[in-house]
Amino acid sequence: MLSVTPSSPEARSEPGWSIDAGAADAGLRRRFRLPAVAVLAAGGLLITALVHVAARGQNEVALDQQIHVARSAIDAELDKLAELAVDYAWWDESILNLIDRTDLAWADRNIGTYLHENAGVSATFVLDAGDATVYAMVAGGLETAAAETRLGPPVLDLAGTARSGPARPVVPRRAVMALDGAPQLVVAAPLTPEPGSSLAVEPGRRGVLVLARPLDREVLTRIGARFLLDGPMLVGSHAAPDGAGRLVLAGIDGEPVTTLVWQPSRPGDALLARLLPAVLAVGALIAMLAWRVNRVWSGAVRRLGQVDRQLAAILDHATDAVVMVGADGGIAGINRAAEQLFGRPAATAVGADLDDLLRSTCGGPANGYLGARRGAVELSACRPDGSLVPVEASIVPPAGGGEPVATMLILRDVTRCKEAERVLVEAREAAELASRAKSEFVANMSHELRTPLNAIIGFSEIIKAEMMGPVGSPVYLSYAADIHASGSHLLTVINDILDLARIEAGKTALNEEAVDLRACVSACVRLLRERAAAAALSLVEELPRRPVRIVADDRKLKQMIVNLMSNAIKFTPPGGVVRIGVVHGAEGAVDLFVADTGIGIAPEHREQVMQPFGLADGSGTRRYDGTGLGLPLTRALIELHGGALLLDSAPGSGTTVTLRFPRARVVAGIAEDGPRSCEVMEAC
């Protein structure tokens, strides 16, 4: 790792940092070049050792598998002989002619000679319940010697084990023994009556049929071909050649009878032979790499000085101030932008403590402040005249370990940003103040206008009703009615403005109680029935059969319903339909909807109509009058209840406005039997 060191003031010309290439070369050679060569050599030796260990391990695994296969091959030959013994032992004729009356001619004809000629059996013995030999055939000829004489005393143990087995099924016993010095596969099976036979023989008093088959060349060849053993043969237990696979075949008494040996496969040697060229190639490659590392390293160190000078030039010409801080917290170097920021040359800054140049925003030292943070932080740069310049510092921690290296601070003067931020804050505060002033002005003006309007409406109603006597001229009565209607409309507009201003100012409180939505809707329908009839519209209620109770402000709830129904009646042509209903909403909410078949709203005008005084048709020749306060006021009122206003409309297809009351406000929900549709006013 190269550490950046400041140059002396006299030597400093263009860049502010330089590097001692000779000292760096010696350090790099000591720390990297020699260890790298040693690592390459150790890697080559390790690869060679691993390949050798892997080859030896493969040979051992293969030998273990072949020993298991050889044992399975001997067991398979014994299984075949055992099946043959069971076939003849589990036969009534065998009991009658060998035990009951000892017919040697029958035994020779049906068992001894037959099995010798057709099944390769070298010896057949029949023992009675007292282990006396009643029949013996060896190598195709009758034998007078007892079984234990030819096969040894262990044959009696084998017969006794077979005789003591279960009555049924016949369970043969198997072993390897020697007959005339030749290894034999021997099986003993108890003579057992057939299922359903009338013969009765006690299990412990049964005779035993003993069959022997030689482990000769024919059997070994078959085993080798079937189980892929190379050159299997039998040798003495101490005569097995070195490196050969071996399986010791022991008798029933545990003493070795013979040893099966074969030439084991050595896949590890084949692997080593295949990998040896690759290992040699890797060794040659490692030697070339070591030579190349030694050669390239010198060129790399020569270029290091040039790279260092280029990096120093880049730092010096950067627009942001760069400060290098050493491990001891002192200044290791600064660039030209930092000289301008701090108002002092590099000669006086290098070697100074970091706290002499930077302070935290709270006025404390910067060194400890920076140590606890990562990323960009705000600091203050100290100038010689005592002034502080706000800066944003990005900390670049040291890369790597080992010897202490420098930490880089990238500083950016944020004086203009701070000024712009202050201007924005002042502008936002001014806008909020103006908005509050507007809301208060609207509220005050609305109150001032309502007082004379109440007088105008009241006196015009008295004149219209001729409460104080006849007016005289019908024209005056018409004027009084117009004054009353205009005053009432203006009062409604002022009330809407006042309500909206109160909501925006946060001064509206809800008088909450449990309200039946069905009753509210029915009351509003009765209120607007005559207006719908005058407009030749059908007014349809779609209400649940049972009450739906929510927690709401009853007056404001009716105000929302009347606003929506008034808009629907206003913008629906004669012959149309206005529907109002209550249905289930999402996540347990309750939805109150007003749907019409009117002119609809274009998608580009939906946001506009939701703003105060926003009209879909703002031209002076529009067909429909209005102030544009109905929908904004309704949305503000439903949001006061924690709900939402949903608008679905398309030109020519009508409009559906939904008031969604959240689940938290539902006291009694909608019954499962669904809404009841009732047409309360048909088109005139």
C-alpha positions in Angstrom: 0.0 0.0 0.0 1.3 3.4 -1.0 1.0 6.2 1.6 0.6 9.8 0.4 3.1 12.2 1.9 3.3 15.9 1.5 6.1 17.5 -0.4 8.1 20.3 1.1 7.0 23.8 0.5 10.2 24.5 -1.6 9.7 21.4 -3.8 6.0 22.0 -4.3 5.3 23.3 -7.8 2.1 21.8 -9.5 0.8 18.9 -7.4 0.7 19.1 -3.6 1.8 15.4 -3.1 4.7 13.3 -4.2 6.0 9.7 -3.6 9.4 8.2 -2.8 9.5 5.5 -5.5 12.8 3.9 -4.2 11.5 3.5 -0.7 8.2 2.2 -2.0 10.1 -0.4 -4.2 12.0 -1.8 -1.2 8.9 -2.0 0.9 6.9 -3.6 -1.8 9.7 -6.1 -2.5 9.8 -7.1 1.2 6.1 -7.2 1.7 4.8 -8.6 -1.6 7.4 -9.8 -4.2 9.1 -12.5 -2.0 5.9 -13.7 -0.3 4.3 -13.9 -3.8 7.0 -16.2 -5.1 6.9 -18.3 -2.0 3.1 -18.6 -2.2 3.4 -19.8 -5.9 6.0 -22.4 -5.0 3.9 -23.7 -2.0 0.9 -23.8 -4.2 2.6 -26.1 -6.7 3.7 -28.4 -3.9 0.2 -28.4 -2.4 -1.4 -29.3 -5.7 1.0 -32.2 -6.2 0.3 -33.5 -2.7 -3.4 -33.2 -3.1 -3.4 -35.1 -6.4 -1.3 -37.9 -4.8 -3.7 -38.1 -1.8 -6.7 -38.1 -4.0 -5.3 -41.0 -6.2 -4.4 -43.0 -3.1 -7.9 -42.4 -1.6 -9.6 -43.5 -4.8 -7.5 -46.8 -4.8 -8.6 -47.5 -1.2 -12.3 -46.8 -1.9 -12.2 -49.0 -5.0 -10.6 -51.9 -3.0 -13.2 -51.6 -0.2 -15.9 -51.8 -2.8 -14.3 -54.9 -4.5 -14.0 -56.7 -1.1 -17.7 -56.1 -0.6 -18.5 -57.3 -4.1 -16.3 -60.5 -3.5 -18.2 -61.2 -0.3 -21.5 -60.8 -2.1 -20.3 -63.2 -4.9 -19.5 -66.0 -2.3 -22.9 -65.3 -0.6 -24.6 -65.6 -4.0 -23.0 -69.0 -4.7 -24.0 -70.2 -1.2 -27.6 -68.9 -1.9 -27.8 -71.1 -5.0 -26.6 -74.2 -3.2 -29.0 -73.4 -0.3 -32.0 -73.2 -2.7 -31.0 -76.7 -4.1 -30.7 -78.2 -0.6 -34.1 -76.8 0.5 -35.8 -78.3 -2.6 -34.6 -81.8 -1.6 -34.9 -81.5 2.2 -38.5 -80.2 2.2 -39.8 -83.4 0.6 -41.6 -86.3 2.1 -39.9 -88.9 -0.1 -36.5 -87.8 1.3 -37.8 -88.5 4.9 -39.3 -91.9 4.0 -36.3 -93.2 1.9 -33.4 -91.7 4.0 -34.6 -91.6 7.6 -37.5 -94.1 7.9 -36.0 -97.0 5.9 -32.6 -95.8 4.4 -33.0 -96.8 0.8 -29.4 -96.1 -0.5 -30.3 -97.0 -4.1 -33.2 -94.4 -4.0 -30.8 -91.9 -2.4 -28.1 -92.5 -5.0 -30.5 -92.3 -7.9 -32.5 -89.3 -6.8 -30.1 -87.2 -4.8 -26.4 -88.2 -4.7 -25.5 -89.2 -8.3 -28.2 -86.9 -9.8 -26.9 -83.8 -8.0 -23.3 -84.7 -8.8 -24.0 -85.0 -12.5 -26.5 -82.2 -13.0 -25.7 -79.6 -10.3 -22.0 -79.9 -9.7 -22.4 -81.1 -6.1 -19.1 -82.8 -5.0 -20.4 -84.4 -1.8 -23.8 -85.4 -0.4 -24.3 -86.5 3.3 -27.5 -87.4 5.2 -27.3 -87.3 9.0 -30.0 -88.7 11.2 -31.3 -87.1 14.5 -28.2 -88.4 16.3 -25.8 -87.0 13.7 -24.9 -90.5 12.4 -24.2 -90.6 8.7 -26.9 -92.7 7.0 -25.8 -91.8 3.4 -22.6 -90.4 2.0 -21.6 -89.8 -1.7 -18.3 -88.1 -2.6 -17.1 -87.4 -6.1 -20.0 -89.5 -7.6 -19.3 -92.7 -5.5 -20.7 -94.1 -2.3 -18.7 -93.3 0.7 -18.5 -95.3 4.0 -16.7 -92.6 6.0 -18.7 -90.4 8.3 -19.4 -86.8 7.3 -17.3 -85.4 10.2 -14.4 -87.5 8.9 -14.5 -86.0 5.5 -15.6 -82.4 6.3 -14.3 -82.2 9.8 -16.1 -81.8 13.2 -17.6 -78.3 12.2 -20.0 -80.1 9.9 -21.8 -81.5 13.0 -22.1 -77.9 14.4 -23.6 -76.8 11.1 -26.1 -79.7 11.1 -27.1 -79.0 14.7 -27.7 -75.3 13.9 -29.8 -76.3 10.9 -31.8 -78.9 13.0 -32.6 -76.3 15.8 -34.2 -73.9 13.3 -37.9 -73.3 13.0 -40.2 -76.2 11.9 -41.3 -74.2 8.8 -40.1 -72.7 6.6 -36.9 -74.6 6.1 -34.0 -72.4 7.0 -30.6 -73.8 5.6 -27.3 -73.1 7.3 -24.2 -72.2 5.2 -20.4 -72.3 5.6 -17.1 -72.7 3.9 -15.3 -76.0 4.7 -12.4 -78.2 3.3 -13.0 -81.6 1.7 -9.8 -83.5 1.1 -8.0 -80.2 1.5 -10.0 -78.5 -1.2 -12.3 -75.5 -0.2 -16.0 -76.3 -0.4 -19.2 -74.4 -0.2 -21.3 -76.4 2.3 -25.1 -76.1 3.1 -27.1 -78.0 5.7 -30.9 -78.2 5.5 -33.2 -80.1 7.9 -35.4 -82.8 6.4 -38.9 -81.3 6.9 -42.3 -82.8 5.9 -44.2 -80.9 3.1 -47.1 -78.6 4.0 -50.2 -80.8 4.7 -48.2 -84.0 5.0 -49.2 -86.8 7.3 -45.6 -87.3 8.5 -44.9 -86.1 11.9 -41.3 -85.3 12.8 -40.2 -83.3 15.9 -38.1 -80.3 14.8 -35.3 -81.3 17.2 -35.3 -84.8 15.9 -35.0 -84.1 12.2 -32.4 -85.5 9.9 -30.1 -83.1 8.0 -29.2 -83.0 4.3 -25.6 -81.7 3.7 -24.5 -80.6 0.2 -21.0 -79.5 -0.7 -19.8 -77.8 -3.9 -16.1 -77.1 -4.6 -14.8 -73.6 -5.0 -13.0 -74.6 -8.2 -11.8 -72.7 -11.2 -15.2 -72.9 -12.9 -16.9 -71.1 -9.9 -14.1 -68.5 -9.6 -14.3 -67.8 -13.4 -18.0 -67.3 -13.1 -17.6 -65.0 -10.1 -14.9 -62.9 -11.9 -17.0 -62.5 -15.0 -20.2 -61.7 -13.1 -18.8 -59.3 -10.5 -15.9 -57.8 -12.5 -13.1 -59.3 -10.4 -9.7 -59.6 -12.2 -8.1 -63.1 -12.0 -9.8 -64.4 -8.8 -8.0 -67.4 -7.2 -7.7 -69.2 -3.9 -4.5 -69.2 -1.8 -3.5 -69.9 1.7 -4.2 -67.2 4.3 -0.5 -66.2 4.4 0.3 -66.6 0.7 -1.6 -63.6 -0.7 0.7 -61.4 -2.9 1.4 -57.8 -1.9 -1.1 -55.3 -3.4 -3.7 -57.9 -4.2 -7.3 -57.7 -3.1 -8.1 -60.4 -0.5 -11.1 -61.8 1.2 -10.5 -64.4 4.0 -13.1 -67.2 3.9 -13.5 -68.6 7.5 -15.3 -71.7 8.6 -18.2 -72.0 11.0 -15.6 -72.1 13.9 -14.0 -68.8 12.7 -10.8 -70.5 11.5 -9.6 -69.4 8.1 -10.3 -72.1 5.4 -8.9 -70.2 2.4 -8.3 -66.8 1.0 -9.9 -65.4 -2.2 -7.5 -63.0 -3.9 -7.7 -61.0 -7.1 -5.9 -58.2 -8.9 -7.6 -55.0 -7.7 -8.5 -52.1 -10.0 -6.5 -48.9 -9.3 -8.5 -46.0 -10.5 -6.3 -43.6 -8.5 -3.3 -44.7 -10.5 -5.2 -44.0 -13.7 -6.2 -40.6 -12.3 -2.6 -39.8 -11.4 -1.5 -40.8 -14.9 -4.1 -38.5 -16.4 -3.3 -35.6 -14.1 0.5 -35.9 -14.1 0.9 -33.9 -17.4 -1.4 -31.3 -16.0 0.5 -31.1 -12.7 3.8 -30.8 -14.6 2.2 -28.0 -16.7 1.0 -26.3 -13.6 4.4 -26.5 -12.1 5.9 -25.0 -15.3 3.2 -22.3 -15.2 4.0 -21.4 -11.6 7.7 -21.1 -12.5 6.8 -18.8 -15.4 4.5 -16.8 -13.2 7.2 -16.3 -10.5 9.6 -15.1 -13.2 6.9 -12.9 -14.7 6.0 -11.4 -11.3 9.6 -10.6 -10.6 9.9 -8.9 -14.0 6.6 -7.0 -14.1 7.0 -5.8 -10.5 9.9 -3.5 -11.5 8.0 -1.9 -14.3 4.9 -1.5 -12.0 7.0 0.4 -9.4 8.5 2.6 -12.1 5.1 3.6 -13.3 3.9 4.2 -9.7 5.6 7.5 -9.5 4.0 8.7 -12.7 0.5 7.6 -11.5 1.1 9.3 -8.2 1.9 12.6 -10.0 -1.1 12.3 -12.2 -3.4 11.7 -9.2 -1.9 14.6 -7.3 -2.5 16.8 -10.4 -6.1 15.7 -10.5 -6.6 16.5 -6.8 -5.0 19.9 -7.2 -7.3 20.8 -10.1 -10.5 19.5 -8.6 -13.1 22.1 -7.8 -13.9 20.6 -4.4 -11.5 21.0 -1.6 -9.6 17.8 -0.7 -7.9 17.3 2.7 -5.7 14.3 3.5 -5.8 13.4 7.2 -3.1 11.2 8.6 -3.5 8.4 11.2 -2.5 10.9 14.0 -5.2 13.3 13.0 -2.9 15.8 11.4 -3.2 17.3 8.0 -1.1 15.4 5.5 -1.9 17.5 2.4 -4.5 19.8 0.8 -5.2 20.8 -2.8 -5.6 24.3 -4.3 -9.4 24.4 -3.7 -8.7 23.7 0.0 -6.2 26.5 0.1 -8.9 28.9 -1.2 -11.5 27.5 1.1 -9.3 27.9 4.3 -7.6 31.1 3.1 -4.1 29.7 3.8 -1.4 28.1 1.7 -0.6 24.4 1.9 2.8 25.1 3.6 1.0 26.4 6.7 -1.8 23.8 6.7 0.3 20.7 6.3 1.2 19.3 9.8 -1.5 21.3 11.5 -4.2 19.5 13.5 -7.6 18.9 11.8 -9.4 20.8 14.5 -7.5 23.9 13.5 -9.2 23.9 10.1 -12.6 22.3 10.7 -15.2 22.6 13.4 -18.5 20.8 13.9 -21.7 22.6 13.4 -22.2 22.9 17.1 -18.7 24.5 17.5 -16.9 21.4 18.8 -13.7 19.7 17.4 -14.2 18.0 14.1 -11.8 15.0 14.6 -13.9 13.1 17.1 -17.1 14.2 15.3 -15.9 12.7 12.1 -14.8 9.4 13.7 -18.3 8.5 14.7 -19.9 9.2 11.2 -19.8 7.9 7.7 -21.0 9.5 4.5 -21.7 13.3 4.1 -21.7 15.5 7.2 -21.9 19.3 7.7 -18.9 21.1 9.1 -17.6 24.6 9.3 -14.3 25.6 7.7 -12.2 28.0 9.8 -10.5 31.0 8.1 -7.6 33.1 9.4 -9.9 36.0 10.1 -12.0 33.9 12.4 -15.0 33.6 10.0 -16.7 30.2 9.4 -17.7 28.8 6.0 -20.4 26.1 6.0 -19.1 23.0 4.1 -20.4 19.5 3.3 -17.8 16.9 4.0 -17.7 13.4 2.4 -15.5 11.0 4.3 -13.5 8.5 2.2 -12.1 6.0 4.8 -8.7 4.3 4.3 -8.7 1.4 1.9 -6.8 -1.6 3.2 -4.9 -2.4 6.4 -1.4 -2.7 7.6 0.5 0.5 7.9 -1.5 3.6 8.8 -2.8 5.4 5.7 -4.5 8.7 5.1 -8.2 9.4 5.2 -9.5 11.7 2.6 -12.1 14.5 3.2 -13.9 16.0 0.2 -15.3 19.4 1.2 -17.8 21.5 -0.8 -18.7 25.1 0.0 -22.5 25.1 0.7 -22.8 28.8 1.4 -25.1 29.4 -1.6 -27.1 26.2 -0.8 -27.7 27.4 2.8 -28.8 30.8 1.5 -31.2 29.2 -1.0 -32.5 27.0 1.8 -33.1 30.0 4.0 -35.0 31.7 1.2 -37.1 28.7 0.6 -38.0 28.4 4.3 -39.0 32.1 4.4 -41.1 31.6 1.2 -42.8 28.6 2.7 -43.6 30.4 5.9 -44.9 33.4 4.0 -47.1 31.1 1.9 -48.5 29.4 5.0 -49.1 32.8 6.6 -50.9 34.0 3.4 -53.0 30.8 3.3 -54.0 31.3 7.0 -54.8 35.0 6.3 -56.9 34.0 3.3 -58.9 31.4 5.3 -59.5 33.9 8.1 -60.5 36.6 5.6 -63.0 34.3 3.9 -64.4 33.2 7.2 -64.8 36.8 8.4 -66.2 38.0 5.2 -68.7 35.1 5.1 -69.9 36.1 8.6 -70.2 39.7 7.5 -72.2 38.8 4.4 -74.6 36.4 6.2 -76.0 39.2 8.4 -77.4 41.4 5.7 -78.4 38.4 3.6 -80.6 37.1 6.4 -82.4 40.4 6.5 -82.8 40.4 2.7 -84.1 36.8 2.7 -86.4 37.5 5.6 -88.0 40.7 4.3 -88.3 39.3 0.8 -90.1 36.3 2.2 -92.5 38.6 4.1 -93.2 40.7 1.0 -93.6 37.5 -1.2 -96.1 36.1 1.3 -97.9 39.5 1.7 -97.8 39.0 5.5 -98.2 42.8 6.2 -100.9 43.3 3.5 -101.3 43.2 -0.2 -98.4 44.6 -2.3 -100.6 45.7 -5.0 -98.7 44.9 -8.2 -98.0 41.3 -9.2 -94.7 42.5 -10.7 -93.5 43.4 -7.2 -94.4 39.9 -5.9 -92.3 38.4 -8.8 -89.4 40.7 -7.8 -89.7 39.7 -4.2 -89.7 36.0 -5.1 -86.5 36.6 -7.3 -84.9 38.4 -4.4 -85.7 35.6 -2.0 -84.4 32.9 -4.4 -81.2 34.8 -5.2 -80.6 35.6 -1.5 -81.1 31.9 -0.6 -78.7 30.7 -3.3 -76.1 33.3 -2.2 -76.5 32.2 1.4 -75.9 28.6 0.4 -72.8 29.6 -1.5 -71.5 31.6 1.5 -72.2 28.7 3.9 -70.3 26.4 1.6 -67.4 28.8 1.4 -67.4 29.2 5.2 -67.5 25.5 5.8 -64.6 24.9 3.4 -62.6 27.7 5.0 -63.2 26.3 8.5 -62.1 22.9 7.3 -58.9 24.2 5.7 -58.1 26.2 8.8 -58.6 23.1 11.0 -61.4 24.7 13.0 -64.2 22.3 12.2 -65.2 19.9 14.9 -67.6 16.9 14.3 -70.6 16.4 16.5 -70.4 12.6 16.3 -73.2 10.2 17.2 -74.6 6.9 16.0 -76.5 7.7 12.7 -78.7 5.4 10.6 -77.6 5.8 7.0 -81.0 4.6 5.7 -82.9 7.3 7.6 -80.4 10.0 6.4 -80.7 8.9 2.8 -84.5 8.8 3.0 -84.7 12.2 4.5 -82.5 13.7 1.8 -84.6 12.0 -0.9 -87.8 13.5 0.5 -86.1 16.9 0.5 -85.1 16.7 -3.2 -88.1 14.8 -4.5 -89.8 17.9 -5.9 -86.6 19.1 -7.6 -86.2 15.6 -9.3 -89.8 15.7 -10.4 -89.4 19.1 -11.9 -86.3 17.8 -13.8 -88.3 14.8 -15.1 -85.9 12.3 -13.4 -86.4 9.0 -11.8 -85.0 8.9 -8.2 -84.2 5.3 -7.0 -83.2 4.2 -3.5 -81.1 1.0 -3.1 -81.0 0.6 0.6 -80.5 -2.4 2.9 -83.5 -4.0 4.6 -82.0 -3.4 8.1 -80.6 -0.2 9.6 -76.9 0.6 8.9 -75.5 2.6 11.7 -72.3 4.6 11.6 -70.6 7.1 13.9 -70.8 10.5 12.1 -72.0 14.1 12.3 -75.7 13.9 11.3 -75.9 17.4 9.9 -72.7 17.1 7.8 -73.7 13.7 6.6 -76.9 15.0 5.2 -75.0 18.0 3.8 -72.7 15.6 1.8 -75.7 13.5 0.6 -77.6 16.7 -0.5 -74.6 18.0 -2.3 -74.1 14.8 -4.3 -77.8 14.4 -5.1 -78.1 18.0 -6.2 -75.1 17.7 -8.6 -76.6 14.4 -10.0 -80.0 16.1 -10.6 -78.4 19.2 -12.0 -76.2 17.4 -14.6 -78.7 14.6 -15.7 -80.9 15.3 -18.7 -84.7 14.8 -18.5 -85.7 11.1 -18.6 -82.6 10.0 -16.8 -82.2 8.1 -13.5 -80.5 9.1 -10.3 -79.7 6.2 -7.9 -78.6 6.4 -4.3 -77.7 3.4 -2.2 -75.6 1.9 0.6 -73.5 -1.3 0.0 -70.5 -3.2 1.4 -67.1 -1.6 0.9 -63.6 -2.9 0.9 -62.1 -4.2 4.2 -65.3 -3.9 6.2 -66.1 -0.3 5.1 -69.6 1.0 4.2 -70.0 2.8 0.8 -72.8 5.3 0.2 -73.0 6.0 -3.6 -74.9 8.4 -5.8 -75.0 7.4 -9.5 -76.6 9.2 -12.4 -77.0 8.8 -16.2 -75.9 12.4 -16.8 -73.3 14.1 -19.0 -70.3 12.7 -17.1 -66.9 14.2 -16.6 -63.9 13.8 -18.9 -60.7 12.2 -17.4 -58.7 15.4 -17.8 -61.3 17.4 -15.8 -61.6 15.0 -12.8 -58.8 16.6 -10.8 -60.1 20.1 -11.7 -63.7 19.5 -10.4 -62.2 18.3 -7.0 -60.6 21.8 -6.5 -62.5 24.7 -4.9 -64.4 26.7 -7.5 -63.2 24.2 -10.1 -65.6 23.6 -13.0 -65.4 21.1 -15.9 -66.8 23.8 -18.2 -65.3 27.2 -17.1 -66.4 29.1 -20.2 -68.9 32.0 -20.0 -71.4 30.1 -22.2 -71.6 26.9 -20.0 -75.0 25.3 -19.8 -75.0 24.5 -16.1 -74.6 27.1 -13.3 -72.7 26.5 -10.1 -69.8 27.6 -8.0 -67.7 24.5 -8.0 -67.8 24.0 -4.3 -70.0 20.9 -3.9 -67.5 18.1 -4.6 -64.5 19.8 -2.9 -66.6 20.5 0.2 -68.0 16.9 0.2 -64.5 15.5 -0.1 -63.3 17.7 2.8 -66.2 16.6 5.0 -65.8 12.8 4.3 -62.0 13.1 5.0 -62.9 14.7 8.3 -64.7 11.4 9.0 -61.6 9.4 8.1 -63.2 8.3 4.9 -62.6 8.9 1.2 -64.5 10.2 -1.8 -64.3 8.0 -5.0 -65.2 9.5 -8.4 -66.0 7.3 -11.4 -67.2 9.0 -14.5 -67.0 9.1 -18.3 -68.5 11.5 -20.8 -71.9 10.4 -21.9 -72.0 7.5 -19.4 -72.9 9.3 -16.2 -71.1 9.7 -12.9 -70.9 7.6 -9.7 -69.6 9.3 -6.6 -69.0 7.0 -3.5 -68.5 8.1 0.1 -66.5 5.4 1.8 -66.8 5.3 5.6 -64.0 3.2 7.3 -64.7 0.1 9.3 -63.8 1.9 12.5 -67.0 4.0 12.1 -69.4 1.1 11.4 -71.7 0.3 14.3 -74.1 -2.0 12.6 -73.3 -3.4 9.1 -75.3 -4.4 6.1 -77.4 -7.6 6.5 -76.6 -10.5 4.2 -80.0 -10.4 2.5 -78.8 -7.5 0.4 -80.2 -4.0 -0.4 -83.8 -3.2 -1.2 -84.5 -1.3 -4.4 -87.3 1.2 -4.2 -88.2 3.7 -7.0 -89.6 6.7 -5.2 -90.1 9.1 -8.1 -90.7 8.3 -11.7 -90.1 10.6 -14.6 -92.9 13.1 -15.3 
